[in-house]
């Protein structure tokens, strides 16, 4: 199983200090976090795209390119690329360039995003939300598969036998589809033969098992082999030396973010009781000692049989040194336990 970290480069105000981190410093810290993840043997680091004041990363390819020169092995991916409001040609060129710089370590995880600020920013209508993603994903796949492309759609000027350069380091640049839990999104990824990334940040993981079974069934119905289409589970969590340290360190940053987003989306505030429930053995949060976090990843693996797991350890305002320690523990303590047990299971 591939194990990794993902981050949005959060710049939220720390309730303890009343200050938000400087965007430039947060970006430099983020590159250091990717460098450390590579050094401790993690497989993947994902960087999200947002266009809000509470996140520093609006251009994941630039951040990942900065990290490419300071890492040697780790896969550099997005979490996610908001393809609906971007130009697939430019996305492909950016990540083909990153793939060349990193000698074959770039990926794209394409999604529609959990926020909508990018749509008016780049001149797109939210009424076209679904159609934009469908059309642009089709073009992105064509760009991956063909050096010269002829294509026409509604939301971008047509291409008439135009060459797309540079080509990536590898023959085909990996493209994943991120979904939030809807069967139609899983079916689309399956029909296209694309790997799927599922974010489980709320609700019991067990309830997502039918969705993954559906994805595999739809792949078979489309004449594809599910064994060649990996699944990634992406979740919130934190690793520390003791259960108490992990629980206390992660609660207030997580609450600050969830309460702020809850005010926008009519969620109730996150209570300590609900947080502790979500930290339970079958809840969505992976918070605790290395052994406890490993056990929970393995619990999910028994359910999902997935090939990748990514953990978001900096959901809200968390000191850089604290994030670095969590990444170190995840790579040096959690990862060996998980890899050994998954190898023993043989699936």
C-alpha positions in Angstrom: 0.0 0.0 0.0 1.2 3.5 -0.8 1.1 5.9 2.2 1.3 9.6 2.1 0.3 13.1 3.3 -1.8 15.8 1.7 -2.1 19.5 2.5 -4.0 22.6 1.4 -1.3 24.9 2.7 -3.8 26.3 5.3 -3.4 30.0 6.4 -6.3 30.1 8.8 -6.2 32.4 11.8 -4.9 30.7 14.9 -7.5 31.3 17.7 -4.7 31.2 20.3 -2.8 34.1 18.7 -5.4 35.9 16.5 -2.9 35.8 13.6 -2.8 34.0 10.3 0.6 32.7 9.0 2.2 34.6 6.2 1.4 32.9 2.8 5.1 32.9 1.7 6.3 31.3 4.9 3.5 28.8 4.8 4.5 27.8 1.2 8.1 27.4 2.2 7.1 25.3 5.2 4.9 23.2 2.9 7.9 22.4 0.7 9.9 21.4 3.8 7.0 19.1 4.8 7.2 17.4 1.3 11.0 17.1 1.6 10.6 15.4 5.0 7.9 13.1 3.8 10.3 11.9 1.1 13.2 11.5 3.6 11.2 9.3 5.9 10.1 7.0 3.1 6.5 8.0 2.4 5.2 7.3 -1.1 3.0 10.3 -2.0 2.5 13.9 -1.1 -0.7 15.7 -2.4 -1.3 19.4 -2.5 -4.8 20.9 -3.0 -5.9 23.8 -5.0 -8.0 26.6 -3.5 -8.8 30.3 -4.2 -9.6 31.5 -0.8 -7.7 33.6 1.8 -7.5 30.7 4.2 -5.3 28.6 1.9 -2.0 29.5 0.4 -2.0 27.1 -2.6 -3.8 28.3 -5.7 -1.3 26.7 -8.1 -0.3 23.2 -6.9 2.0 22.6 -9.9 4.2 25.5 -8.8 4.5 24.2 -5.2 5.2 20.6 -6.4 7.8 21.8 -8.8 9.6 23.6 -6.0 9.5 20.3 -4.1 10.6 18.3 -7.1 14.2 19.7 -6.8 14.4 18.8 -3.1 13.0 15.3 -3.3 14.1 12.1 -5.0 11.4 9.4 -4.7 8.1 10.6 -3.5 5.1 10.9 -5.9 4.0 14.5 -6.3 0.2 14.8 -6.9 -2.7 17.2 -6.5 -5.5 16.9 -3.9 -7.2 18.1 -6.0 -6.9 20.0 -9.3 -10.1 21.8 -9.8 -10.4 20.8 -13.4 -13.9 22.3 -14.0 -12.6 25.9 -13.8 -9.2 25.3 -15.4 -7.9 24.8 -18.9 -7.1 21.1 -19.5 -4.3 22.0 -22.0 -2.6 24.1 -19.4 -3.1 21.6 -16.7 -1.6 18.9 -18.8 1.4 21.0 -19.8 2.1 22.0 -16.2 2.1 18.5 -15.0 4.0 17.1 -18.0 6.6 19.7 -17.1 6.6 18.6 -13.5 6.9 15.0 -14.6 10.0 15.9 -16.6 11.5 17.8 -13.7 10.8 15.0 -11.2 11.8 12.2 -13.7 8.4 10.6 -13.6 6.9 11.4 -10.3 4.0 13.7 -11.2 0.3 12.9 -11.0 -3.0 14.7 -11.5 -6.0 14.0 -9.2 -8.8 15.8 -11.0 -12.0 16.9 -9.2 -14.7 19.4 -9.1 -13.6 20.8 -5.8 -15.4 21.4 -2.5 -15.5 25.2 -3.0 -16.8 27.3 -5.9 -14.7 30.5 -5.8 -12.7 29.5 -8.8 -15.8 29.5 -11.1 -16.5 33.2 -11.1 -12.8 33.9 -10.8 -12.1 32.3 -14.2 -15.4 33.2 -15.8 -17.4 30.0 -15.6 -21.1 29.6 -14.7 -22.0 27.3 -11.8 -25.0 26.2 -13.8 -22.5 24.3 -16.0 -20.9 22.6 -12.9 -21.3 19.0 -14.1 -21.0 19.6 -17.8 -17.7 21.5 -17.3 -16.1 18.6 -15.5 -17.3 16.0 -17.9 -16.1 17.9 -20.9 -12.7 18.9 -19.5 -12.0 15.4 -18.1 -12.6 14.0 -21.6 -10.1 16.5 -23.1 -7.5 15.9 -20.4 -7.6 12.1 -21.2 -7.2 12.8 -24.9 -4.2 15.0 -24.1 -2.7 12.2 -22.1 -3.3 9.6 -24.8 -2.5 11.6 -28.0 0.4 13.9 -28.9 -1.6 15.7 -31.6 -5.2 16.3 -30.7 -8.4 17.2 -32.6 -11.2 18.0 -30.2 -14.3 20.2 -29.9 -16.5 21.1 -27.0 -18.8 23.9 -25.6 -16.5 25.4 -23.0 -13.2 25.7 -24.7 -12.0 26.6 -28.2 -11.6 23.6 -30.4 -8.2 21.9 -31.2 -7.5 21.0 -34.8 -4.6 18.5 -35.0 -2.6 20.5 -32.6 0.5 19.2 -30.8 0.6 19.4 -27.1 4.1 19.9 -25.5 6.1 19.0 -23.6 5.2 15.4 -23.3 5.6 13.8 -19.9 8.6 11.9 -18.8 6.5 8.7 -18.8 4.5 7.4 -21.7 1.2 8.3 -19.9 0.8 10.8 -17.1 -1.3 9.3 -14.3 -4.7 10.8 -14.0 -7.0 10.0 -11.0 -10.6 11.2 -10.3 -11.5 12.5 -6.9 -15.0 11.9 -5.7 -16.9 13.0 -2.6 -19.1 9.9 -2.3 -21.7 10.0 -5.2 -22.3 6.8 -7.2 -22.5 8.7 -10.5 -19.0 10.1 -10.0 -17.7 6.6 -9.1 -19.4 5.1 -12.2 -17.8 7.8 -14.4 -14.3 7.1 -13.1 -14.9 3.3 -13.6 -16.2 3.7 -17.1 -13.1 5.8 -18.0 -10.7 3.3 -16.4 -9.3 5.9 -14.0 -8.1 5.4 -10.5 -10.4 6.9 -7.8 -9.6 9.0 -4.8 -12.3 9.0 -2.1 -12.2 11.6 0.7 -13.7 10.2 4.0 -13.8 13.2 6.3 -17.2 12.6 7.9 -19.5 9.6 8.4 -18.5 6.1 9.3 -16.1 4.5 6.8 -18.1 1.3 6.7 -20.9 3.1 4.9 -18.6 3.8 1.9 -17.9 0.1 1.3 -20.9 -0.3 -1.1 -19.6 2.7 -3.2 -16.2 1.1 -3.7 -17.9 -2.2 -4.6 -20.0 -0.3 -7.1 -16.9 1.3 -8.6 -15.3 -2.1 -9.2 -18.6 -3.6 -10.6 -19.0 -0.7 -13.0 -15.4 -1.1 -14.2 -16.1 -4.8 -14.9 -19.3 -3.9 -16.8 -17.2 -1.4 -18.9 -14.8 -4.2 -19.8 -12.0 -3.0 -17.5 -9.9 -4.8 -15.0 -10.5 -3.3 -11.5 -7.1 -4.7 -10.4 -5.4 -2.1 -12.6 -7.5 0.8 -11.1 -6.2 1.7 -7.7 -8.3 3.4 -5.0 -7.0 6.0 -2.6 -8.7 6.8 0.7 -8.0 10.4 2.0 -8.8 11.3 5.6 -8.1 13.7 8.4 -5.9 12.7 11.3 -2.8 13.3 13.4 0.0 11.2 14.9 1.8 11.9 18.2 3.7 9.9 20.8 0.7 9.6 23.1 -3.1 9.4 22.6 -3.6 12.5 24.8 -1.1 14.6 22.9 -2.6 13.6 19.5 -6.1 14.3 20.6 -5.4 17.6 22.2 -3.1 18.9 19.4 -5.6 18.1 16.6 -8.9 19.1 18.2 -8.7 22.9 18.3 -7.2 23.4 14.7 -9.8 21.0 13.3 -12.6 22.7 15.3 -11.6 26.1 14.0 -11.8 25.0 10.4 -15.0 22.9 10.8 -16.8 25.6 12.7 -15.8 28.3 10.1 -17.0 26.1 7.2 -20.0 25.1 9.2 -21.1 28.7 9.4 -20.9 28.9 5.6 -22.7 25.6 5.1 -25.1 25.4 8.0 -23.2 22.6 9.9 -23.4 22.6 13.7 -20.2 23.5 15.6 -17.9 20.6 16.3 -18.2 19.6 19.9 -15.6 17.7 21.9 -18.0 14.8 22.3 -18.5 14.5 18.6 -14.8 14.8 18.0 -14.1 12.0 20.4 -16.8 9.8 18.8 -15.2 10.4 15.4 -11.8 9.3 16.9 -13.4 6.0 17.9 -12.4 2.7 16.3 -14.9 2.9 13.5 -15.0 6.7 13.1 -13.5 8.8 10.2 -10.7 10.5 12.2 -7.3 8.8 12.5 -5.9 10.5 15.6 -3.6 8.8 18.1 -0.3 7.0 18.6 1.5 5.5 15.6 0.1 2.1 16.6 -3.4 3.3 16.9 -3.3 5.2 13.5 -1.8 2.1 11.8 -4.5 -0.1 13.3 -7.2 2.2 11.9 -5.7 2.3 8.4 -5.6 -1.5 8.5 -9.2 -1.6 9.7 -10.1 0.5 6.6 -8.0 -1.8 4.4 -10.0 -4.8 5.4 -13.1 -3.0 4.3 -11.9 -1.3 1.1 -8.9 -3.3 -0.1 -7.5 0.0 -1.3 -4.0 0.6 -2.6 -3.3 4.1 -1.2 -3.9 6.1 1.9 -3.3 9.8 2.4 -3.5 11.6 5.7 -4.2 15.4 6.2 -2.4 16.3 9.4 -2.6 20.1 9.1 -6.3 20.8 8.7 -6.3 24.0 10.7 -3.7 26.3 12.3 -0.9 24.0 13.5 2.7 25.0 14.2 5.1 23.8 11.4 7.3 21.9 13.9 4.3 20.0 15.1 3.3 19.1 11.6 6.9 18.0 10.8 6.9 15.7 13.9 3.6 14.1 12.9 4.9 13.5 9.3 8.1 11.9 10.8 6.1 9.6 13.0 3.8 8.7 10.1 6.7 7.7 7.9 9.0 6.0 10.5 6.4 4.4 12.8 3.0 4.1 11.1 4.1 3.2 7.6 6.3 0.1 8.6 3.4 -1.4 10.6 0.9 -0.9 7.8 3.2 -2.2 5.0 4.2 -5.3 6.9 0.6 -6.3 7.6 -0.7 -5.5 4.1 2.1 -7.6 2.7 1.1 -10.4 5.1 -2.5 -10.2 4.0 -1.4 -10.5 0.3 -4.1 -8.1 -1.0 
